[in-house]
Amino acid sequence: MLKLELPDSITHVVKNTTDELTTNVGKTLGDIWYLIFSGISYAADKRRAKYIHNLSVYKQEISASIDKIPADKRIEPSLQITAQALENSKYCIEEKELRDMFTALISNSMNSDFSQDIHPSFAEIIKQMSVLDAQILKIIKNAPIQSVPICNYRVSSADKEGYSIIQENVFLGLPDVSLESCSTSISSLERLGLLQIPPDIYLNPEGCYDMFKQHPSFLFLQKKYSNGKPSIEKKVARLTPLGQLFAKICIPD
């Protein structure tokens, strides 16, 4: 098994103890790892211990993921991709969802079947994502045609000639998360270029939008704006071409 060894002391959080990883592939990865993480220092021992634990898990996950690559598919890690991924991951490794994405990016960059599909922006994109962003993106990746229904909650304007948006980009794929938080994540994923919400397009059958009308938030709007005739504007959130490649490379199945 390809090994990335644990640090010998708590003051030197990470050092290059990779000890003959796996030919040149392992040595190069070990060198980059040391380059990125060797300067990390934390004042609080408790916090540092937690970080070291997560870093240990991260190393093991990367090693295990690389070990799964068939020997004839394994290639030298790209300095541009791997160094960026390790650099951007060092503030994210406490979050498993984000750590898994960096692990997938690093290991797939060393797999000849995927290396041509990797864009240098992927590491920076993960760095800007929240755990909720990652959860929503995984749901969309695994959805039919990589698209999910969303909607706007709206009420008729006073002049009855238009609408006022009450809640934008309503997503119900995570029932325990607030509509506001999901809306923010959908907007952020769109900003990152991973999602698109094309105008005047929605999914069929139209029955897939019934859940939005049955949601407590919409029922509340019906009571609050009884004269405004609350309604939903059917929309769809789907992966962009960049989003499809990103999901393929960075989101484990």
C-alpha positions as YAML, in Angstrom:
chain: A
units: angstrom
residues:
- id: 1
  name: MET
  ca: [0.00, 0.00, 0.00]
- id: 2
  name: LEU
  ca: [1.24, 3.48, -0.82]
- id: 3
  name: LYS
  ca: [2.05, 5.14, 2.52]
- id: 4
  name: LEU
  ca: [2.18, 8.73, 3.66]
- id: 5
  name: GLU
  ca: [3.64, 8.45, 7.15]
- id: 6
  name: LEU
  ca: [2.49, 10.26, 10.26]
- id: 7
  name: PRO
  ca: [4.56, 13.12, 11.71]
- id: 8
  name: ASP
  ca: [7.14, 12.25, 14.39]
- id: 9
  name: SER
  ca: [6.41, 15.28, 16.62]
- id: 10
  name: ILE
  ca: [3.61, 17.70, 17.26]
- id: 11
  name: THR
  ca: [5.81, 20.75, 16.67]
- id: 12
  name: HIS
  ca: [6.62, 19.67, 13.16]
- id: 13
  name: VAL
  ca: [3.10, 18.97, 12.04]
- id: 14
  name: VAL
  ca: [4.08, 17.42, 8.76]
- id: 15
  name: LYS
  ca: [7.45, 16.32, 7.43]
- id: 16
  name: ASN
  ca: [8.52, 14.22, 4.52]
- id: 17
  name: THR
  ca: [8.56, 10.69, 5.92]
- id: 18
  name: THR
  ca: [7.11, 8.99, 2.87]
- id: 19
  name: ASP
  ca: [9.85, 6.30, 2.83]
- id: 20
  name: GLU
  ca: [9.79, 4.94, -0.70]
- id: 21
  name: LEU
  ca: [6.13, 5.50, -1.46]
- id: 22
  name: THR
  ca: [5.48, 3.96, -4.84]
- id: 23
  name: THR
  ca: [8.33, 4.50, -7.29]
- id: 24
  name: ASN
  ca: [8.54, 8.05, -8.64]
- id: 25
  name: VAL
  ca: [4.80, 8.64, -8.29]
- id: 26
  name: GLY
  ca: [4.91, 8.29, -4.52]
- id: 27
  name: LYS
  ca: [8.15, 10.23, -4.15]
- id: 28
  name: THR
  ca: [6.82, 13.17, -6.13]
- id: 29
  name: LEU
  ca: [3.56, 13.23, -4.17]
- id: 30
  name: GLY
  ca: [5.49, 13.00, -0.90]
- id: 31
  name: ASP
  ca: [7.73, 15.90, -1.91]
- id: 32
  name: ILE
  ca: [4.73, 18.08, -2.79]
- id: 33
  name: TRP
  ca: [2.99, 17.10, 0.46]
- id: 34
  name: TYR
  ca: [5.99, 18.20, 2.51]
- id: 35
  name: LEU
  ca: [6.29, 21.43, 0.52]
- id: 36
  name: ILE
  ca: [2.68, 22.39, 1.23]
- id: 37
  name: PHE
  ca: [2.16, 21.29, 4.83]
- id: 38
  name: SER
  ca: [5.57, 21.56, 6.51]
- id: 39
  name: GLY
  ca: [5.09, 25.19, 7.57]
- id: 40
  name: ILE
  ca: [1.77, 24.78, 9.37]
- id: 41
  name: SER
  ca: [1.83, 25.73, 13.04]
- id: 42
  name: TYR
  ca: [-0.96, 26.15, 15.60]
- id: 43
  name: ALA
  ca: [-0.73, 27.79, 18.99]
- id: 44
  name: ALA
  ca: [-3.42, 25.71, 20.63]
- id: 45
  name: ASP
  ca: [-2.33, 22.13, 21.27]
- id: 46
  name: LYS
  ca: [-5.91, 20.92, 21.35]
- id: 47
  name: ARG
  ca: [-6.66, 22.42, 17.99]
- id: 48
  name: ARG
  ca: [-3.36, 21.22, 16.62]
- id: 49
  name: ALA
  ca: [-4.02, 17.66, 17.79]
- id: 50
  name: LYS
  ca: [-7.38, 17.65, 16.06]
- id: 51
  name: TYR
  ca: [-5.80, 19.00, 12.90]
- id: 52
  name: ILE
  ca: [-3.07, 16.37, 12.99]
- id: 53
  name: HIS
  ca: [-5.69, 13.64, 13.37]
- id: 54
  name: ASN
  ca: [-7.59, 14.92, 10.36]
- id: 55
  name: LEU
  ca: [-4.36, 15.27, 8.43]
- id: 56
  name: SER
  ca: [-3.53, 11.66, 9.26]
- id: 57
  name: VAL
  ca: [-6.93, 10.55, 7.98]
- id: 58
  name: TYR
  ca: [-6.45, 12.67, 4.86]
- id: 59
  name: LYS
  ca: [-3.10, 11.00, 4.14]
- id: 60
  name: GLN
  ca: [-4.59, 7.55, 4.57]
- id: 61
  name: GLU
  ca: [-7.53, 8.38, 2.31]
- id: 62
  name: ILE
  ca: [-5.25, 9.70, -0.43]
- id: 63
  name: SER
  ca: [-3.02, 6.63, -0.18]
- id: 64
  name: ALA
  ca: [-6.00, 4.26, -0.34]
- id: 65
  name: SER
  ca: [-7.46, 6.12, -3.32]
- id: 66
  name: ILE
  ca: [-4.17, 6.02, -5.23]
- id: 67
  name: ASP
  ca: [-3.77, 2.32, -4.42]
- id: 68
  name: LYS
  ca: [-7.01, 1.65, -6.29]
- id: 69
  name: ILE
  ca: [-5.55, 2.98, -9.55]
- id: 70
  name: PRO
  ca: [-4.43, 0.07, -11.76]
- id: 71
  name: ALA
  ca: [-0.65, 0.01, -12.10]
- id: 72
  name: ASP
  ca: [-0.80, 0.49, -15.87]
- id: 73
  name: LYS
  ca: [-2.99, 3.59, -15.42]
- id: 74
  name: ARG
  ca: [-0.89, 5.30, -12.74]
- id: 75
  name: ILE
  ca: [1.01, 8.37, -13.89]
- id: 76
  name: GLU
  ca: [3.22, 11.02, -12.35]
- id: 77
  name: PRO
  ca: [1.23, 13.63, -10.40]
- id: 78
  name: SER
  ca: [1.00, 17.03, -12.03]
- id: 79
  name: LEU
  ca: [2.73, 19.65, -9.90]
- id: 80
  name: GLN
  ca: [0.18, 22.26, -11.00]
- id: 81
  name: ILE
  ca: [-2.83, 20.15, -10.03]
- id: 82
  name: THR
  ca: [-1.47, 18.33, -6.96]
- id: 83
  name: ALA
  ca: [0.30, 21.29, -5.37]
- id: 84
  name: GLN
  ca: [-2.77, 23.50, -5.81]
- id: 85
  name: ALA
  ca: [-5.02, 20.80, -4.40]
- id: 86
  name: LEU
  ca: [-2.87, 20.25, -1.31]
- id: 87
  name: GLU
  ca: [-2.38, 23.98, -0.78]
- id: 88
  name: ASN
  ca: [-6.09, 24.74, -1.02]
- id: 89
  name: SER
  ca: [-7.11, 21.72, 1.04]
- id: 90
  name: LYS
  ca: [-5.15, 22.53, 4.17]
- id: 91
  name: TYR
  ca: [-7.94, 24.71, 5.58]
- id: 92
  name: CYS
  ca: [-10.70, 22.30, 4.54]
- id: 93
  name: ILE
  ca: [-9.59, 18.88, 5.72]
- id: 94
  name: GLU
  ca: [-11.75, 18.93, 8.85]
- id: 95
  name: GLU
  ca: [-14.82, 18.71, 6.61]
- id: 96
  name: LYS
  ca: [-15.12, 15.17, 5.24]
- id: 97
  name: GLU
  ca: [-17.19, 16.15, 2.20]
- id: 98
  name: LEU
  ca: [-14.55, 18.65, 1.05]
- id: 99
  name: ARG
  ca: [-11.67, 16.35, 2.00]
- id: 100
  name: ASP
  ca: [-13.21, 13.59, -0.12]
- id: 101
  name: MET
  ca: [-13.36, 15.94, -3.10]
- id: 102
  name: PHE
  ca: [-9.71, 16.92, -2.78]
- id: 103
  name: THR
  ca: [-8.77, 13.25, -2.39]
- id: 104
  name: ALA
  ca: [-10.67, 12.37, -5.58]
- id: 105
  name: LEU
  ca: [-9.07, 15.26, -7.45]
- id: 106
  name: ILE
  ca: [-5.53, 14.29, -6.42]
- id: 107
  name: SER
  ca: [-5.92, 10.57, -7.13]
- id: 108
  name: ASN
  ca: [-7.73, 11.10, -10.45]
- id: 109
  name: SER
  ca: [-4.97, 13.47, -11.57]
- id: 110
  name: MET
  ca: [-2.66, 10.45, -11.26]
- id: 111
  name: ASN
  ca: [-4.96, 8.20, -13.32]
- id: 112
  name: SER
  ca: [-4.47, 8.31, -17.08]
- id: 113
  name: ASP
  ca: [-8.19, 7.62, -17.60]
- id: 114
  name: PHE
  ca: [-9.13, 10.94, -15.97]
- id: 115
  name: SER
  ca: [-6.12, 13.24, -16.15]
- id: 116
  name: GLN
  ca: [-7.15, 14.86, -19.43]
- id: 117
  name: ASP
  ca: [-10.52, 15.89, -17.95]
- id: 118
  name: ILE
  ca: [-9.02, 17.82, -15.02]
- id: 119
  name: HIS
  ca: [-9.00, 21.62, -15.12]
- id: 120
  name: PRO
  ca: [-6.56, 23.62, -12.97]
- id: 121
  name: SER
  ca: [-9.49, 25.59, -11.52]
- id: 122
  name: PHE
  ca: [-10.95, 22.54, -9.74]
- id: 123
  name: ALA
  ca: [-8.84, 22.93, -6.59]
- id: 124
  name: GLU
  ca: [-9.80, 26.60, -6.24]
- id: 125
  name: ILE
  ca: [-13.47, 25.73, -6.78]
- id: 126
  name: ILE
  ca: [-13.45, 23.18, -3.94]
- id: 127
  name: LYS
  ca: [-11.73, 25.71, -1.68]
- id: 128
  name: GLN
  ca: [-14.66, 28.10, -2.19]
- id: 129
  name: MET
  ca: [-17.34, 25.50, -1.49]
- id: 130
  name: SER
  ca: [-19.21, 24.79, 1.71]
- id: 131
  name: VAL
  ca: [-20.21, 21.34, 2.95]
- id: 132
  name: LEU
  ca: [-23.77, 22.12, 1.89]
- id: 133
  name: ASP
  ca: [-22.57, 23.07, -1.59]
- id: 134
  name: ALA
  ca: [-20.87, 19.68, -1.85]
- id: 135
  name: GLN
  ca: [-23.98, 17.84, -0.65]
- id: 136
  name: ILE
  ca: [-26.25, 19.59, -3.14]
- id: 137
  name: LEU
  ca: [-23.83, 19.08, -6.01]
- id: 138
  name: LYS
  ca: [-23.64, 15.35, -5.25]
- id: 139
  name: ILE
  ca: [-27.44, 15.12, -5.30]
- id: 140
  name: ILE
  ca: [-27.55, 16.83, -8.69]
- id: 141
  name: LYS
  ca: [-24.75, 14.64, -10.07]
- id: 142
  name: ASN
  ca: [-26.72, 11.51, -9.15]
- id: 143
  name: ALA
  ca: [-30.09, 12.84, -10.36]
- id: 144
  name: PRO
  ca: [-31.62, 11.79, -13.69]
- id: 145
  name: ILE
  ca: [-30.03, 13.85, -16.50]
- id: 146
  name: GLN
  ca: [-28.04, 15.59, -13.74]
- id: 147
  name: SER
  ca: [-30.86, 18.07, -13.16]
- id: 148
  name: VAL
  ca: [-33.18, 18.79, -10.23]
- id: 149
  name: PRO
  ca: [-36.41, 20.77, -9.96]
- id: 150
  name: ILE
  ca: [-36.25, 24.08, -8.12]
- id: 151
  name: CYS
  ca: [-38.67, 26.99, -8.05]
- id: 152
  name: ASN
  ca: [-39.32, 30.55, -7.00]
- id: 153
  name: TYR
  ca: [-42.10, 31.28, -4.54]
- id: 154
  name: ARG
  ca: [-43.88, 34.42, -5.71]
- id: 155
  name: VAL
  ca: [-47.01, 36.51, -5.20]
- id: 156
  name: SER
  ca: [-48.91, 38.75, -7.57]
- id: 157
  name: SER
  ca: [-47.95, 42.42, -7.57]
- id: 158
  name: ALA
  ca: [-50.46, 45.01, -6.43]
- id: 159
  name: ASP
  ca: [-51.21, 45.98, -10.04]
- id: 160
  name: LYS
  ca: [-51.77, 42.30, -10.88]
- id: 161
  name: GLU
  ca: [-49.44, 42.65, -13.87]
- id: 162
  name: GLY
  ca: [-46.35, 41.03, -12.40]
- id: 163
  name: TYR
  ca: [-44.94, 39.12, -9.50]
- id: 164
  name: SER
  ca: [-42.80, 39.71, -6.45]
- id: 165
  name: ILE
  ca: [-40.32, 36.95, -5.62]
- id: 166
  name: ILE
  ca: [-40.65, 35.88, -1.98]
- id: 167
  name: GLN
  ca: [-38.15, 33.01, -2.01]
- id: 168
  name: GLU
  ca: [-35.73, 32.32, -4.88]
- id: 169
  name: ASN
  ca: [-34.18, 29.02, -5.92]
- id: 170
  name: VAL
  ca: [-36.20, 26.84, -3.56]
- id: 171
  name: PHE
  ca: [-34.61, 23.38, -3.33]
- id: 172
  name: LEU
  ca: [-36.18, 20.57, -1.32]
- id: 173
  name: GLY
  ca: [-33.57, 17.83, -1.73]
- id: 174
  name: LEU
  ca: [-32.33, 18.26, 1.85]
- id: 175
  name: PRO
  ca: [-35.42, 18.45, 4.08]
- id: 176
  name: ASP
  ca: [-33.44, 19.18, 7.26]
- id: 177
  name: VAL
  ca: [-31.75, 22.26, 5.79]
- id: 178
  name: SER
  ca: [-33.48, 25.63, 5.61]
- id: 179
  name: LEU
  ca: [-34.77, 26.96, 2.30]
- id: 180
  name: GLU
  ca: [-32.59, 30.03, 2.73]
- id: 181
  name: SER
  ca: [-29.39, 28.00, 3.15]
- id: 182
  name: CYS
  ca: [-30.18, 25.82, 0.14]
- id: 183
  name: SER
  ca: [-31.00, 28.89, -1.93]
- id: 184
  name: THR
  ca: [-27.65, 30.43, -1.03]
- id: 185
  name: SER
  ca: [-25.81, 27.24, -2.02]
- id: 186
  name: ILE
  ca: [-27.63, 26.98, -5.34]
- id: 187
  name: SER
  ca: [-26.68, 30.59, -6.09]
- id: 188
  name: SER
  ca: [-23.07, 29.98, -5.06]
- id: 189
  name: LEU
  ca: [-22.77, 26.88, -7.25]
- id: 190
  name: GLU
  ca: [-24.16, 28.91, -10.13]
- id: 191
  name: ARG
  ca: [-21.57, 31.64, -9.46]
- id: 192
  name: LEU
  ca: [-18.80, 29.04, -9.52]
- id: 193
  name: GLY
  ca: [-19.92, 27.98, -12.97]
- id: 194
  name: LEU
  ca: [-20.98, 24.48, -11.89]
- id: 195
  name: LEU
  ca: [-24.75, 25.00, -12.18]
- id: 196
  name: GLN
  ca: [-26.98, 26.77, -14.63]
- id: 197
  name: ILE
  ca: [-30.60, 27.82, -14.15]
- id: 198
  name: PRO
  ca: [-31.85, 28.52, -17.67]
- id: 199
  name: PRO
  ca: [-34.90, 30.80, -18.01]
- id: 200
  name: ASP
  ca: [-38.28, 29.38, -19.01]
- id: 201
  name: ILE
  ca: [-37.15, 25.75, -18.75]
- id: 202
  name: TYR
  ca: [-38.50, 23.20, -16.31]
- id: 203
  name: LEU
  ca: [-38.64, 19.43, -15.91]
- id: 204
  name: ASN
  ca: [-41.33, 16.99, -16.98]
- id: 205
  name: PRO
  ca: [-43.51, 15.53, -15.69]
- id: 206
  name: GLU
  ca: [-44.85, 18.68, -14.10]
- id: 207
  name: GLY
  ca: [-45.95, 16.60, -11.12]
- id: 208
  name: CYS
  ca: [-42.38, 16.71, -9.83]
- id: 209
  name: TYR
  ca: [-43.17, 20.29, -8.73]
- id: 210
  name: ASP
  ca: [-46.16, 19.32, -6.56]
- id: 211
  name: MET
  ca: [-43.93, 19.00, -3.50]
- id: 212
  name: PHE
  ca: [-43.16, 22.73, -3.63]
- id: 213
  name: LYS
  ca: [-46.88, 23.55, -3.30]
- id: 214
  name: GLN
  ca: [-47.23, 21.15, -0.38]
- id: 215
  name: HIS
  ca: [-44.27, 22.54, 1.56]
- id: 216
  name: PRO
  ca: [-45.11, 24.34, 4.84]
- id: 217
  name: SER
  ca: [-43.42, 27.51, 3.61]
- id: 218
  name: PHE
  ca: [-45.71, 27.74, 0.62]
- id: 219
  name: LEU
  ca: [-48.80, 26.94, 2.70]
- id: 220
  name: PHE
  ca: [-47.77, 29.77, 5.01]
- id: 221
  name: LEU
  ca: [-47.51, 32.15, 2.04]
- id: 222
  name: GLN
  ca: [-51.02, 31.19, 0.97]
- id: 223
  name: LYS
  ca: [-52.31, 32.34, 4.34]
- id: 224
  name: LYS
  ca: [-50.15, 35.44, 4.55]
- id: 225
  name: TYR
  ca: [-50.77, 36.64, 1.00]
- id: 226
  name: SER
  ca: [-54.28, 35.41, 0.43]
- id: 227
  name: ASN
  ca: [-54.99, 38.37, -1.86]
- id: 228
  name: GLY
  ca: [-51.74, 37.99, -3.77]
- id: 229
  name: LYS
  ca: [-52.39, 34.49, -5.05]
- id: 230
  name: PRO
  ca: [-49.05, 32.85, -4.19]
- id: 231
  name: SER
  ca: [-47.72, 30.62, -6.94]
- id: 232
  name: ILE
  ca: [-44.55, 28.85, -7.94]
- id: 233
  name: GLU
  ca: [-42.32, 29.59, -10.89]
- id: 234
  name: LYS
  ca: [-41.02, 26.24, -12.09]
- id: 235
  name: LYS
  ca: [-37.28, 26.12, -12.76]
- id: 236
  name: VAL
  ca: [-34.46, 23.61, -13.09]
- id: 237
  name: ALA
  ca: [-30.89, 23.53, -11.78]
- id: 238
  name: ARG
  ca: [-28.55, 21.48, -13.93]
- id: 239
  name: LEU
  ca: [-24.84, 20.90, -14.29]
- id: 240
  name: THR
  ca: [-22.94, 23.03, -16.77]
- id: 241
  name: PRO
  ca: [-20.29, 21.36, -18.98]
- id: 242
  name: LEU
  ca: [-17.70, 22.49, -16.41]
- id: 243
  name: GLY
  ca: [-19.92, 21.14, -13.64]
- id: 244
  name: GLN
  ca: [-20.19, 17.76, -15.34]
- id: 245
  name: LEU
  ca: [-16.43, 17.40, -15.57]
- id: 246
  name: PHE
  ca: [-15.98, 18.68, -12.01]
- id: 247
  name: ALA
  ca: [-18.53, 16.17, -10.69]
- id: 248
  name: LYS
  ca: [-16.92, 13.34, -12.65]
- id: 249
  name: ILE
  ca: [-13.47, 14.08, -11.24]
- id: 250
  name: CYS
  ca: [-14.11, 15.45, -7.75]
- id: 251
  name: ILE
  ca: [-17.27, 13.79, -6.43]
- id: 252
  name: PRO
  ca: [-16.74, 10.14, -5.45]
- id: 253
  name: ASP
  ca: [-19.47, 7.72, -6.50]
...
